[in-house]
Amino acid sequence: MIKKIELTKKLIANSSSIFMCPICGSEMMINKFMSLFCRNRHNFDLSRQGYINMLLKQVKSDYDKKMFESRNMISKSGFFTPMLNLISNLILEETLKNKMVNSNILDAGCGEGSHLSRILMNLRENRSINFSGVGIDISKEGIRLASREYMNIIWCVADLSKIPLKNDQFDIVLNILSPANYGEFNRVLNNQGLLIKVVPGNNYLIELREILFKGTSKQFYLNNRVVQHFSDNFKIINKQPILYKVNLNNENIEHLIKMTPLVWNAEKEKLEEIIRTGIKNITVAFEVIVGKK
């Protein structure tokens, strides 16, 4: 634990210049107690768990500790790996093309941190480029888990509508299966930066949808409006669908049920049917959208 905290202190000390006070917008500095503060004396402490909480008020969220723990277990099982590998390759291709030496990545809506951690692990295999990562999420439970599980990344509790980071600081903004704030993404991205957003594809978790919503408008997911909203704010330069199957055991089915908002309001009988059916394979479908200012 001491090593992890010391590493986090060093990361934040080296990156304190990227932060912006979410109250007054002033530049942030760091003191010997490892607190970020601005000239107007607004102060944000590094927690004992190794993250910074820059949320101005407590927010009630449906995303609780159990949900994030289940998502972390699903992520570790390899459920998201093909999608994360695709994103890693897109980022590496861009950084190599632009002959970059350093690349700053922000995961906006990072949840429990597994996506950003896996992407950075992939990217850091290329030692010619120094990749650094910041993950922010409005859920303290998600950020707590991220800071506990994944080192060498700055984790911050923050609101996407008021990101506490300066203008033009990032080469990449990730927005993976999370709400977006395109105005803020535009602000924190530099002029050559990329926004990479992941949305579900039409057949995402279709086996669950057929049990829960068969014969209704929810049986198939339509992402047209989300893609159009992206296009209204950023120029789409690449759009890649990805479709694959994942093998499930009984434990992973239960974690998947706890993880996905798809089943949160489902009837108890439907959930029992999913477990009783014993789905062995699940369809995973995403659309990876890449945009520029």
NORPE-V273311 format. One record per pair of residues at least 4 apart in sequence whose ideal C-beta (glycine too) atoms are under 7 Angstrom apart, sorted by the first residue. I is the first residue (numbers start at 1). J is the second residue. D is the distance in whole Angstrom. If there is no record, write none. Layout:
BEGIN
I|J|D ; I|J|D
END
This chain:
BEGIN
1|5|6 ; 2|6|6 ; 3|7|6 ; 4|8|6 ; 4|50|6 ; 4|151|6 ; 5|9|6 ; 5|50|5 ; 6|10|7 ; 7|11|6 ; 7|151|6 ; 7|152|7 ; 8|12|6 ; 8|46|7 ; 8|50|4 ; 9|13|6 ; 9|34|5 ; 9|46|7 ; 10|14|6 ; 11|15|6 ; 11|154|5 ; 12|16|6 ; 12|30|7 ; 12|34|7 ; 12|46|6 ; 12|52|7 ; 12|154|6 ; 13|30|6 ; 15|154|6 ; 16|28|6 ; 16|29|6 ; 16|30|4 ; 16|36|6 ; 18|165|6 ; 18|166|6 ; 18|169|5 ; 19|28|4 ; 19|36|6 ; 19|164|6 ; 19|165|6 ; 20|25|6 ; 20|27|7 ; 20|28|7 ; 20|164|5 ; 20|165|6 ; 20|166|5 ; 21|25|6 ; 21|26|5 ; 21|28|6 ; 21|38|4 ; 21|42|5 ; 21|164|7 ; 22|54|5 ; 22|56|6 ; 22|162|5 ; 22|164|4 ; 23|42|5 ; 23|56|7 ; 24|38|6 ; 24|40|5 ; 24|42|6 ; 26|38|4 ; 26|39|5 ; 26|40|6 ; 27|38|7 ; 28|36|5 ; 28|37|7 ; 28|38|5 ; 29|37|6 ; 30|34|7 ; 30|36|6 ; 31|35|5 ; 31|37|6 ; 34|46|5 ; 35|43|5 ; 35|44|6 ; 35|45|5 ; 35|46|7 ; 36|44|5 ; 36|52|6 ; 37|41|7 ; 37|42|7 ; 37|43|5 ; 38|42|5 ; 44|52|6 ; 44|53|7 ; 44|54|5 ; 46|52|6 ; 47|51|5 ; 47|53|6 ; 49|144|6 ; 49|147|5 ; 49|148|6 ; 50|147|4 ; 51|143|5 ; 51|144|7 ; 51|147|4 ; 51|155|4 ; 51|156|6 ; 51|157|7 ; 52|156|5 ; 53|140|7 ; 53|157|4 ; 54|156|6 ; 54|157|6 ; 54|158|5 ; 54|164|4 ; 55|59|7 ; 55|138|7 ; 55|157|5 ; 55|158|6 ; 55|159|6 ; 59|138|5 ; 61|138|7 ; 61|139|5 ; 62|264|7 ; 63|67|5 ; 63|68|7 ; 63|139|5 ; 63|142|6 ; 64|141|6 ; 65|69|6 ; 65|141|5 ; 66|70|6 ; 66|258|6 ; 67|71|6 ; 67|258|6 ; 67|259|6 ; 68|72|6 ; 68|111|6 ; 68|112|4 ; 68|141|6 ; 68|142|5 ; 68|145|5 ; 69|73|7 ; 69|145|7 ; 70|74|6 ; 70|255|4 ; 70|258|4 ; 70|259|4 ; 71|75|6 ; 71|111|6 ; 71|112|6 ; 71|259|4 ; 72|76|6 ; 72|112|5 ; 72|114|6 ; 72|145|6 ; 72|149|7 ; 73|77|7 ; 73|255|5 ; 74|79|5 ; 74|252|7 ; 74|255|5 ; 74|256|6 ; 74|259|5 ; 75|79|6 ; 75|80|5 ; 75|114|4 ; 77|252|6 ; 79|246|5 ; 79|284|7 ; 80|84|5 ; 80|115|7 ; 81|85|6 ; 82|86|7 ; 82|242|6 ; 82|244|5 ; 83|87|7 ; 83|198|6 ; 83|242|6 ; 83|286|5 ; 83|288|7 ; 84|88|6 ; 84|115|6 ; 84|118|5 ; 84|119|6 ; 85|89|6 ; 85|122|7 ; 86|90|7 ; 86|240|7 ; 86|242|6 ; 86|288|6 ; 87|91|6 ; 87|119|6 ; 87|196|6 ; 87|288|6 ; 88|92|6 ; 88|119|5 ; 88|122|4 ; 88|123|6 ; 89|93|6 ; 90|94|7 ; 90|196|7 ; 90|290|6 ; 91|95|6 ; 91|123|6 ; 91|172|6 ; 92|96|6 ; 92|123|6 ; 92|126|6 ; 93|97|6 ; 94|98|6 ; 94|194|6 ; 95|100|4 ; 95|103|5 ; 95|129|5 ; 98|192|7 ; 100|129|6 ; 100|171|7 ; 101|129|6 ; 101|130|7 ; 102|130|5 ; 103|129|6 ; 103|131|5 ; 103|171|5 ; 103|172|7 ; 104|132|5 ; 104|169|6 ; 104|170|5 ; 104|171|5 ; 105|131|6 ; 105|133|5 ; 105|170|7 ; 105|171|7 ; 105|172|4 ; 105|174|7 ; 106|134|5 ; 106|170|5 ; 106|173|5 ; 106|174|7 ; 106|188|6 ; 107|115|6 ; 107|116|4 ; 107|133|7 ; 107|135|4 ; 107|174|4 ; 108|136|6 ; 108|160|6 ; 108|173|6 ; 108|174|7 ; 108|175|5 ; 108|178|7 ; 108|185|7 ; 109|137|6 ; 109|160|6 ; 109|175|6 ; 109|178|3 ; 109|179|6 ; 110|115|7 ; 110|116|5 ; 110|135|3 ; 110|136|6 ; 110|137|5 ; 110|146|6 ; 111|137|6 ; 111|142|5 ; 112|142|5 ; 112|145|4 ; 112|146|5 ; 113|117|5 ; 113|135|5 ; 113|145|7 ; 113|146|3 ; 113|149|6 ; 113|150|5 ; 113|153|7 ; 113|155|7 ; 114|118|6 ; 115|119|6 ; 115|176|5 ; 116|120|6 ; 116|133|5 ; 116|135|5 ; 116|153|6 ; 116|174|7 ; 117|121|6 ; 117|150|4 ; 117|153|7 ; 118|122|7 ; 119|123|6 ; 120|124|6 ; 120|131|6 ; 120|133|5 ; 120|153|7 ; 123|131|5 ; 124|131|6 ; 133|153|5 ; 134|154|5 ; 134|156|7 ; 135|146|6 ; 135|153|6 ; 135|155|5 ; 136|156|5 ; 136|158|4 ; 136|163|7 ; 137|142|5 ; 137|143|5 ; 137|157|7 ; 138|159|6 ; 138|160|7 ; 139|143|7 ; 140|144|6 ; 140|157|5 ; 141|145|7 ; 142|146|6 ; 143|147|6 ; 143|155|5 ; 143|156|7 ; 143|157|5 ; 144|148|6 ; 145|149|6 ; 146|150|6 ; 146|155|5 ; 147|155|5 ; 158|163|6 ; 158|164|5 ; 160|179|7 ; 160|181|4 ; 160|184|6 ; 161|181|5 ; 161|184|7 ; 163|184|5 ; 163|188|6 ; 165|169|6 ; 165|188|5 ; 167|187|5 ; 167|188|7 ; 168|190|4 ; 169|188|6 ; 170|188|5 ; 170|189|6 ; 170|190|7 ; 170|193|6 ; 171|190|6 ; 171|193|5 ; 172|193|6 ; 172|194|5 ; 172|196|7 ; 173|185|5 ; 173|188|7 ; 173|189|6 ; 173|193|7 ; 173|195|5 ; 174|196|5 ; 175|180|5 ; 175|195|7 ; 175|197|4 ; 176|198|4 ; 177|198|6 ; 180|185|7 ; 180|197|7 ; 181|185|6 ; 182|186|6 ; 182|233|4 ; 182|234|7 ; 183|187|7 ; 184|188|6 ; 185|189|6 ; 185|195|5 ; 186|293|6 ; 189|193|3 ; 189|195|6 ; 189|293|7 ; 191|293|6 ; 194|290|6 ; 194|292|6 ; 195|234|5 ; 195|291|5 ; 196|288|7 ; 196|290|5 ; 197|230|6 ; 197|289|5 ; 198|286|5 ; 198|288|5 ; 199|223|5 ; 199|226|5 ; 199|227|7 ; 199|286|7 ; 199|287|5 ; 199|289|7 ; 200|204|4 ; 200|221|5 ; 200|223|6 ; 200|285|7 ; 200|286|6 ; 201|241|6 ; 201|243|7 ; 201|285|3 ; 201|286|5 ; 201|287|5 ; 202|220|5 ; 202|221|6 ; 202|222|7 ; 202|285|7 ; 203|243|7 ; 203|283|5 ; 203|285|4 ; 204|221|5 ; 204|284|7 ; 204|285|5 ; 205|209|6 ; 205|260|7 ; 205|262|6 ; 205|282|6 ; 205|283|7 ; 206|210|6 ; 206|283|5 ; 207|279|5 ; 207|282|5 ; 207|283|6 ; 208|212|6 ; 208|262|6 ; 208|263|7 ; 208|274|6 ; 209|213|5 ; 209|218|7 ; 209|219|5 ; 210|214|5 ; 210|219|7 ; 211|270|6 ; 211|273|6 ; 211|274|6 ; 211|277|7 ; 212|263|7 ; 212|266|5 ; 212|270|5 ; 213|218|4 ; 213|219|5 ; 214|219|6 ; 215|219|7 ; 223|227|6 ; 223|287|6 ; 224|228|6 ; 225|229|6 ; 226|230|7 ; 227|231|6 ; 227|289|6 ; 228|232|6 ; 229|233|7 ; 230|234|6 ; 230|236|7 ; 230|289|6 ; 230|291|6 ; 231|236|5 ; 234|291|3 ; 234|292|6 ; 234|293|7 ; 235|291|6 ; 235|292|5 ; 236|289|6 ; 236|291|5 ; 237|290|6 ; 237|291|6 ; 237|292|6 ; 238|290|4 ; 239|287|7 ; 239|289|5 ; 240|288|5 ; 241|287|5 ; 242|286|5 ; 242|288|6 ; 243|285|5 ; 244|284|5 ; 245|281|5 ; 245|282|7 ; 245|283|6 ; 246|281|7 ; 246|282|5 ; 246|284|6 ; 247|280|7 ; 247|281|6 ; 248|252|5 ; 248|253|5 ; 248|256|7 ; 248|279|6 ; 248|280|6 ; 248|281|7 ; 248|282|6 ; 250|254|7 ; 250|278|7 ; 251|255|7 ; 252|256|6 ; 253|257|7 ; 253|274|7 ; 253|275|6 ; 253|279|6 ; 254|258|7 ; 254|275|7 ; 255|259|6 ; 256|260|6 ; 257|263|5 ; 257|271|6 ; 257|274|6 ; 263|271|6 ; 266|270|5 ; 266|271|6 ; 268|272|6 ; 269|273|6 ; 270|274|7 ; 271|275|7 ; 272|276|6 ; 273|277|6 ; 274|279|7
END
